[in-house]
Amino acid sequence: MIGDVQVGGGAPVVVQSMTNTDTRDAEATLRQVYDLAVNGCEIVRVAVPDMDAAKAIPEIVDRSPVPIVADIHFDYRLALAALDGGVHALRLNPGNITDERKVQTVVARAKERSVPIRIGVNFGSLPKKPYRDLGPEPTIVDRMVDAALWEIDLLEKMDFDLIKISLKAFDVPTMVGAYRKIAPLIPYPLHLGVTEAGLPGPGSIRSAVGMGILLAEGIGDTIRVSLTGDPCLEIDACYQILGALNLRYRGVTMVSCPSCGRAEIDIIGLANQVNEHLRKLNKPLKVAVMGCVVNGPGESRDADIGIAGGKGRGVIYKHGEVFRTVDEKDLLPALLQEIERM
């Protein structure tokens, strides 16, 4: 449990993000936390780079609508301060907090309040050398898994099992290989992510490929799409990935054809207008906007509501049945009106 959110154990895949505000500015950070929560984020991580940021944690935790995870690097004392501030979970990096005694000090304090710890391994900040003998030429995947197992061993020796693991890399095959390797070795939930994935367009695609492969294999309990931009964009990408795999849905799912020479209505313009009207709806509806008679009727029947375009007209289907036929100019208002009724 991260606060009141269950991770693993058969729970739905949890959607996470991270603020990009200066954590020392509690008001700005809380505004972003609320924006993320409104968009469907269930757990929010905040950076704790120094003691001034740690001092803002109590207010952020107290006023946050969702559980807060403190992101800790280099200085174990920041983890202790965050724990004193009431955070719901910690993220520790075994690549830059490598002193066993310091890790044990943090674990002992976390154990007092039953605060979970994510062991967050990143390709970009691996330990300088492996903790175990991995042979003469260990792969990056070997080293990532080694770093995670080292810290898992430390925590287990202290009878601490409130553990979550991540092994993130920008390179998708490396990331996939690391998660595949560790999944059968541990009983703990896995947090998936392609780290530093990039700008929203390419970053979402890279994340969808990496996480989609693993989620389709049953690997992964919580996800974050790491994008350069507004973190709220990460939430939409997360739900798009989960929806594509029929794992979770949030808001309207729109099926629309790419258009071709057979289309006899302006399907591209219509699809854009429908999407703009529906993007703020948080209802699990499937809406089809189709442009011709090849796949249009079938996809529209399969949706909760849909349009199959013809020459200057379109048929509206509702729950698999023909509902009405309207002229092209009336398609958008007729569709939106019926969606509001539904």
Summary of the structure (lengths in Angstrom):
residues: 342
radius of gyration: 23.4
end to end distance: 35.3
largest distance: 73.9
contacts: 1192
relative contact order: 0.09
helix: 43%
strand: 20%
